[in-house]
C-alpha cells in the first residue's frame, strides 16, 4: 500500500450488530467508555474481486447511498453505487461502466434523481439516475483536459457546480492526482455552460459546499503539502482564499460547513507528528482558523509506525464535528500485537473522533471485526443525526452508529 488502504480479505456480511464489531483490545491508550455503540453493519460488493467505496450520503428517504468502484484500478474497474434503506437492507446496486479506468467519487441528491460523478476512461463522468432503482436518466463524459475527473457536486440556483482536476500527472491515483484543479458550471441537463479558473488557489479541488449563499471549495496545494480553502459567491467570484498547514505534508480530503458559515477541514498530517495523524480544524466565515487538533494512534502502538488517515467529516448541530479515518500500520518491519489479544497493529480499524464546538474531544472510538481490515472512508449523519460511516473492508461497508 502507498497512499491508501487496499485490502485483501473474505467479507463476513453481518445481518445485525454483534459484540465483536466494536470489540476493543487491552492495549488501548484512550478511554472509549462514551463512544457510540454500533446500531448495524452491512456490506455489499460488486462484480469485481474487491469493491471500494469513497463517498456516502444520507438520503431524503431516510436511507443511505455509497459510490466507488468494483474491480482493480488502473484498468479493470467499474463505477459501483449501492443504495440501502434506513436499516442497511439493500434496495439496489448498479455498475455504470464497462471495465476500464473508472471510479466513482461522489453523489448529489436532487429533486428528481441522484447525480453521480467520477471518472470514465480518464475523462470526467456525470450520470443522472432514478432514485427508486438506479436506472440511468442520462450519462455524459467530458474531455476537460488530459486525465481529468469530477470529484464533488453542488446545486446552486438550478446549476451544477462540479469541482475536480484536469491534466493529471498521476492518473492512477484517485486521491491526489498531481494535476490542475477545475471548477465547471453545468445546467441540469449536464451541459457545461461555464468554466472558472481556480488553479492558482489549489492543485486539486476535492470538496464543494454552500451555505447562506456562500460557496466553499477545499482541496490540496501543490505536492499535497497544505490544506487549501476558497470562498466565492454564486457568480464564481472569489471572496477570499487561504492555505493552512505546517512544515511537512498536510493532506486535506474532508470538508463540511455548518449554518453559521463555519468550515470544518480534516485530513492527515506529518507536520510535527511521529507519523500520519488526523488533522482537523475549524475556520470562521472570514477564513480565520478558530482551532486545530492533531490526534492519532488510538490503540497505543509505537506511534512511529501508525497511520491515521481521515477521509470524511460531518458537522454536528452543537457547533462541533465528527471525523472518520482508518488506523493501522503499513510496514513490513513492524507488526505489534496487543497484550492478551490476537489484534495486531497491521490490522486496520475504523477510527472516529467527535469534537465539540471549541475543539475539545468528546469521544473517540475504534470499530472493526476480528481478523478483518476496516478503514473509515467517509461519514455523514442520518436524518436522526446519527453517524453513518462508509467502511473500506474490500466491499461497500455501511456502519451505522447509535
URMOZI-V100179 format. One record per backbone hydrogen bond with DSSP energy under -0.5 kcal/mol. CO is the residue of the C=O (numbers start at 1). NH is the residue of the N-H. E is the energy in kcal/mol with one decimal. If there is no record, write none. Layout:
CO NH E
CO NH E
This chain:
9 11 -0.6
11 13 -0.6
12 14 -0.5
13 15 -0.5
18 21 -1.4
19 22 -0.5
20 23 -1.3
21 368 -2.7
25 28 -0.9
30 32 -0.6
32 35 -1.8
37 402 -2.8
39 17 -0.6
40 400 -2.8
42 398 -3.6
44 396 -1.3
50 71 -3.0
52 69 -2.2
55 67 -2.0
57 65 -2.2
59 62 -1.9
63 59 -2.3
64 84 -2.9
65 57 -2.6
66 82 -2.4
67 54 -3.3
67 55 -1.3
68 80 -1.9
68 104 -0.7
69 52 -2.9
70 78 -2.5
72 76 -2.2
76 72 -1.3
77 100 -1.2
78 70 -2.4
79 96 -2.0
80 68 -2.2
81 94 -2.4
82 66 -2.4
83 91 -2.8
83 92 -1.7
84 64 -2.0
85 88 -2.0
89 85 -2.3
92 83 -3.2
94 81 -2.4
100 77 -2.4
100 102 -1.5
101 121 -1.1
101 122 -1.1
103 119 -2.8
106 117 -2.1
108 110 -0.5
108 115 -3.3
110 113 -1.3
113 110 -2.7
114 116 -0.5
114 129 -2.6
115 108 -2.6
116 127 -2.5
117 105 -3.2
117 106 -1.3
118 125 -1.8
118 150 -1.6
119 103 -1.5
120 123 -1.4
122 148 -2.4
123 120 -2.9
124 142 -2.3
125 118 -1.7
126 140 -3.0
127 116 -3.5
128 137 -3.9
128 138 -1.5
129 114 -2.0
130 134 -1.8
135 130 -2.6
138 128 -2.8
140 126 -2.8
142 124 -1.4
142 144 -1.3
145 167 -3.4
146 148 -0.7
147 168 -2.2
149 151 -0.5
149 165 -1.8
152 163 -2.2
154 156 -0.6
154 161 -3.4
156 159 -1.3
159 156 -2.9
159 161 -0.6
160 162 -0.6
160 186 -3.0
161 154 -1.7
162 184 -2.7
163 151 -3.5
163 152 -1.4
164 182 -1.8
164 205 -1.4
165 149 -2.2
166 180 -2.8
170 173 -1.9
172 174 -0.7
177 169 -1.0
177 170 -2.1
178 169 -1.0
180 166 -2.5
182 164 -1.7
183 196 -2.7
184 162 -3.1
185 193 -3.1
185 194 -1.6
186 160 -2.8
187 190 -2.1
191 187 -2.2
194 185 -3.2
196 183 -0.6
196 198 -0.6
198 201 -1.6
198 202 -1.2
202 181 -0.7
204 220 -2.0
207 218 -2.3
209 216 -3.2
211 214 -2.1
213 234 -0.5
214 211 -2.1
215 232 -2.8
216 209 -2.5
217 230 -2.4
218 206 -2.7
218 207 -1.7
219 228 -2.2
220 203 -2.4
220 204 -1.8
221 224 -2.3
222 225 -0.9
224 250 -0.5
226 221 -1.9
227 244 -2.4
228 219 -1.9
229 242 -2.8
230 217 -2.3
231 239 -3.5
231 240 -1.4
232 215 -2.8
233 236 -2.5
237 233 -2.0
240 231 -2.7
242 229 -2.3
244 227 -2.9
249 270 -2.3
249 271 -0.5
250 252 -0.7
251 253 -0.7
251 268 -1.8
254 266 -2.1
256 264 -3.2
258 261 -1.8
262 258 -2.2
263 265 -0.5
263 283 -3.1
264 256 -1.8
265 281 -2.6
266 253 -1.4
266 254 -1.9
267 279 -1.9
268 251 -3.1
269 277 -2.1
270 272 -0.7
270 273 -1.0
276 308 -1.3
277 269 -2.2
278 295 -1.7
279 267 -1.0
280 293 -2.9
281 265 -2.2
282 290 -3.3
282 291 -1.1
283 263 -2.6
284 287 -2.1
288 284 -2.9
288 290 -0.5
291 282 -2.2
293 280 -2.6
295 278 -2.2
297 300 -1.2
298 29 -1.5
298 30 -0.6
301 303 -0.6
302 305 -2.1
303 306 -0.7
307 328 -1.9
308 310 -0.6
309 326 -1.7
312 324 -2.1
314 322 -2.4
316 319 -1.7
320 316 -2.5
321 355 -3.2
322 314 -2.3
323 353 -1.3
324 311 -1.9
324 312 -1.3
325 351 -2.4
325 376 -1.6
326 309 -2.4
327 349 -1.9
328 307 -3.6
331 334 -1.1
336 345 -2.9
338 341 -1.4
339 26 -0.6
343 338 -2.0
344 347 -1.7
345 329 -1.3
346 348 -0.8
348 374 -1.9
349 327 -2.1
350 367 -2.4
351 325 -2.3
352 365 -2.4
353 323 -2.3
353 355 -0.6
354 362 -3.0
354 363 -1.0
355 321 -1.5
356 359 -1.5
360 356 -2.9
360 362 -0.5
363 354 -2.7
365 352 -2.6
367 350 -2.8
368 23 -0.5
369 372 -1.6
372 374 -0.5
375 392 -3.1
378 390 -2.4
380 388 -2.7
382 385 -2.3
386 382 -3.1
387 401 -2.5
388 380 -2.1
389 391 -0.5
389 399 -2.6
390 377 -3.6
390 378 -0.9
391 393 -1.1
391 397 -2.2
394 51 -3.0
395 393 -1.3
395 397 -1.3
396 44 -1.6
397 391 -2.6
397 399 -0.5
398 42 -2.0
398 400 -0.6
399 389 -2.9
399 401 -0.5
400 39 -2.9
400 40 -1.5
